[in-house]
Amino acid sequence: MSTNTNIPRPSNLRQIPDNQEVYLDPNGFTSIVFDILERVEKTDAEALKVHVQEIGEGTGDGTTVLVQGEGRLGKMG
């Protein structure tokens, strides 16, 4: 009887919602979750607040924006 060692154990599987993409480091040290959000017809600053609140919903965590400003990239090249 042969066993297939390429089948992941259930503890290695993660269910990902349809609105997310996930990068997993091959060594298992890092994972980055990208939430795919719908367009919000507001200014960028207002849309950011809406998206942060939506991501936090259902987690039991609160969201407070302490400071908001604009950033600009210097010369890139």
C-alpha positions as CSV (number, residue, x, y, z in Angstrom):
1,M,0.0,0.0,0.0
2,S,1.5,3.4,-1.0
3,T,0.6,6.7,0.6
4,N,0.6,10.0,-1.2
5,T,2.7,12.4,0.9
6,N,1.8,15.4,-1.4
7,I,-1.7,15.7,0.1
8,P,-1.8,18.6,2.6
9,R,-2.9,17.9,6.1
10,P,-6.2,19.6,7.0
11,S,-4.4,22.0,9.4
12,N,-2.4,23.4,6.4
13,L,-5.6,24.3,4.6
14,R,-7.2,27.7,5.0
15,Q,-10.6,28.8,3.6
16,I,-10.4,32.2,1.9
17,P,-13.5,34.3,1.3
18,D,-14.3,35.3,-2.3
19,N,-13.4,38.9,-1.5
20,Q,-9.8,38.1,-0.4
21,E,-6.5,37.1,-2.0
22,V,-3.7,35.8,0.2
23,Y,0.1,35.7,-0.2
24,L,1.7,32.9,1.9
25,D,5.4,32.9,2.4
26,P,6.8,29.5,1.3
27,N,8.6,29.2,4.6
28,G,5.4,30.0,6.6
29,F,6.7,33.1,8.3
30,T,4.5,35.7,6.5
31,S,1.0,35.9,5.2
32,I,-0.5,39.0,3.6
33,V,-4.3,39.3,3.2
34,F,-5.7,41.6,0.5
35,D,-9.3,42.5,0.8
36,I,-10.9,43.2,-2.5
37,L,-13.3,46.1,-1.9
38,E,-16.0,47.7,-4.0
39,R,-15.6,51.2,-5.3
40,V,-17.0,53.9,-3.1
41,E,-18.2,57.0,-4.8
42,K,-16.6,59.4,-2.3
43,T,-13.4,61.3,-2.0
44,D,-10.3,59.1,-1.4
45,A,-10.2,60.1,2.3
46,E,-13.8,59.3,2.9
47,A,-13.6,56.0,0.9
48,L,-10.6,55.0,3.0
49,K,-12.6,55.4,6.2
50,V,-15.5,53.4,4.7
51,H,-13.2,50.6,3.7
52,V,-11.4,50.4,7.1
53,Q,-14.7,50.3,8.9
54,E,-16.0,47.5,6.6
55,I,-12.8,45.4,7.1
56,G,-13.2,45.7,10.9
57,E,-16.9,44.8,11.0
58,G,-17.6,41.5,12.6
59,T,-14.2,41.2,14.2
60,G,-15.2,42.7,17.5
61,D,-12.4,45.4,17.1
62,G,-13.1,49.1,17.0
63,T,-11.6,51.6,14.5
64,T,-10.6,55.1,15.4
65,V,-8.8,57.4,12.9
66,L,-6.5,59.6,15.0
67,V,-4.8,61.5,12.2
68,Q,-5.3,61.6,8.5
69,G,-3.1,63.4,6.1
70,E,-1.7,63.3,2.6
71,G,1.6,61.7,1.6
72,R,3.5,62.3,-1.6
73,L,6.3,60.3,-3.1
74,G,9.5,62.0,-3.9
75,K,11.4,61.5,-7.1
76,M,11.3,57.9,-8.1
77,G,13.7,56.4,-10.5
